[in-house]
Amino acid sequence: MKDFNLLEAIKKADAGDLDAMFEVASYLVYGDQSETLEPEIAERAVNYYQICADNGDTYAMLDLGGMYIDGRGVKKDREKALEWYQKAVELGEPIAYRCLGNFYRYDTLEDSKVVLTDDLDRIKKAHEYFVAGSELDNENCLYELGDMFMEGLIENKDASKAFELYERAYDIILDQKDYNPGYINDCESDVTYRLAKCYHYGLGVDKDIKEAWEYIKTAFTEVKRRSEEGDMFGASFFEEIENEYILIFREIEEGN
């Protein structure tokens, strides 16, 4: 957070300023995810988030859910995470559909690696939330739904439909960046990685190695940033994106 004065924000938070409470909690929990969150700091953050959530702040609800999913400063508890995500959905928060979709689609292992579930019931549940979130133009839901079309998990396999959803997600990210210069969207690496693969292998679009190169450069830069900031989800896919980056680079060098 640029020009963020933590001590001043804590004073405002302790005086009852809800915006300051959310800012402080977010800074403490997610400002540097590579650092261990000490118990007393986690307690302060949870307290602030709780007060904000009790006052209807859906972002605070989702951040609390994220803490329980990741075990970030608290004991991992999927049921508590689910409760917070569902409360945010009930209040109409579009991002909550992404969180619930991911809740069913992914698992976090003990080493913090994020993996896809192969449980069909959970995949169907995730699909429902990704569809709902896509209808609200949530970029994460759009690319996750695209993956399901690409893999033929729920619907018939359709690479063209997947590519269309990836493009739509990326257009939303670009619109956000145009509206707010300097805006950072952590799913940009996920979306551009998928677009790079589509162009690299001709999935749903004509093969175009130059287009693939432009997208994979963005994906690699962004996932590297996420990994360095301690983003467990981003770090889980760093090696995969790096390998694709190397493959495309070699094809560019060979003139293919």
N, C-alpha and C positions, 0 to 999 in steps of 0.2 A: 504494500500500500504506500503510494508515494506521499511524502510529507506527513506520514502518520505519526502522531505523538502519543505513545502508549500511555504515559503517565497522565496526560491531560484527559485522554479518553477514559481511563479508569476512574478519574475523579467524576466525570460526567455520568459514567455508568453507575457508580455508587450513589450518585445523587438521584438516580431513577430515570436517566435518559435511555430509552429503549434502543434508539439507533446506535448510541455509544456502546451499549451492552453487546449488541450483535457484532459491531466492528471489533471490539476487544476480543470476544470469544473466537471470531473467525481468524484474527491475527494470531492468537495463542495456539489454536488447534491446527490451522492450515497454513500459517505464514511460512513455516519451514518444516515440512513433513519429514525431512531427513533427521531432525532432532527428536530425541525421546521426550515425551510430554510428561513432566513431573506431576505427581499426584495432586499437589496443592494448586498447580496451574490448571490441571484438568478439572478439578473441583470448581474453580472459579468460572471456567468456561461453561461447564455444564449448568451451573447456577444461572448464569446470564442467558444462555440459550433457553433454559426452562422458562424463565420469566417472559422472554420474548415469545416463545411458543404459546404460553398461557394467554398471551395477548393477541394470538392469531397470526403470528409471523410464520408463514409456511417455510421460508428459507431456514429459519432456526430449527424447525421440525426436521427438515431434510438433513441439515448438518448434524443434528443429534443422531438421526438414523445412521448417518455415515460413520460417526464415531463408534457406534455399537457394531456395525458391520465389520469395520477394520480393526476394532479393539484399540482405537486411538485414544489413549488416556483413560479408557474404561475397559472392563472385562467384555470380551466379545459376547454379544447376545442378539442372535438373529430375530428372536421374537420381539424384543424391544424395538429393534430397527424397523421391523415390519409395522408395528403399531404407529410409529412416527410417520412412516411413509404413507400409510393408509389415511391418517388424519389429514395430511397435506393434500392427498387426492380428493378427499371429501370436501375440502375447501376450494377445490378447483385449480390447484397449482399444476400447470403443464409439466414442469420438470419432475414432479412426483411420479408421473407415468414412466419416465425413464428410470427413476430409482427403483420402482417396483418391478419393471421389466428386468433390470439388471439383477435385482434380488433373486429372481427365479432363474435367470439365465446363467449366472456365474456363481462360482464358489471361490473363497479365499483360503488357500492352504496355510498350514502352520508357518511356512517360510515366507508368507505374504504373497506368494505367487497366485495370480488370478487365473482360473481355468473355467472352461465351458462345462456345463452339466450335460450329461447324456440321458437324464431322466425325462422321458417324453411328457409326463404330466406337467413338469415344471416348464418345459419348453413351450407347451401349449398355453400355459398361464402367462409366460413372458410375451408370447405372441399377442395375446389379447391387449396387454398394456402397451406394447410397441405400436400396435395399430391405432389405439386410442390416442397415444402421444403424437403419432405421425399426423393424425387429423388436426392436431393443434400446432403443427409445424415445428415440433421439437426435433432439432437436428440429430440428437443421439438416437431417438426412436426411429427416425428415418433410416439411418445407416444400419441399425440393428435389424430392422425389418428387411432392408436390402440384403443383409447376410442370409436371412431365412429364405429369401427367394433364390439367392445364389446357390445355396446348399440344398434347396428343395426340402426343407425341414417340415413345413406345414403346408404351404401351397406347392403347386407343381414347380419344378426347377425352372427359373426364368432369369437368365443373365441380363437380358435387356431391361427387364423391370428393376432388377437390382441396380444396374448402372443408373437408371433414371432416378431412383431414390437417393443414390450417392450424390448425384449432381444436384438434386434438390436440396439436400443437406448442406452441401458446400456453398450453394447460392445464398442460403440463409446466413451462414457464417460470414460470407463476404459482405452481405447487407449490414450485418451487425458491425463489422469493422469500418464500413463506410460511414455509418451513423455515429460511431464512437471510435475515432482514431486512437490507436494504442490498445484497443480492446483485445483481450487474449481469451480464446476459447479452447479449452483443453482437448476437445474432441476434433480439432482441426487435423491433428496428426492421424487420427483414426480414419477420418473421411478421405484425406488426401492419399493415405496408404492404399485404401481400397480403389480409388480412382487410378492410382499408378498401376496396380495389378490389372485392372480392367484394360488399360491401354497396352500394358506390357504383353498380356497373353491374348488380347482380342476377345475379352469377355463382355458381351453385350454391346460392343463397339468395335470398330475396325482397329486392328493393332497399329499403334503409333508410338514408337520408342521415344521420340522427342517429347511427346506429351507425357509419357510415363516418367521421364526424367524430371520434368518440371514439378510434377506432383510428388515424386519420391523425395526430392530435395526438401520440400516443405515438410513432408512427413517426418523425415529423419531429424531435421532441425528442431521440430516441435517436440518429438518424443524424447530427444536428448535433453531438452530443457525440462520436461516433466520429470524425467528420471533424476536429474540433478537436484530438483526441488523436493525429491522424496515421494513423488506420486507413485504409489504402489501399483495402481492399475496401469499407468503409462509404462512403468519400469518392466512390467510383466511382458510387454510386447516390444521392448527395445531391440532385443536380439533378432526377432523376426523381421522387423522393419529394416534393421541394419543389413541383414542378409539380402533382402530385396534390393536395397540401395546398391549393394556391391554387384549384384547380378545385372541390374540395368546399366550401371556405370560401365561394366565390362562390354556390354553390347554396344553402348555408345562409342567406346574406344575402338571396338572392332569394326565400327561402321555399319552395323546391322540395323 
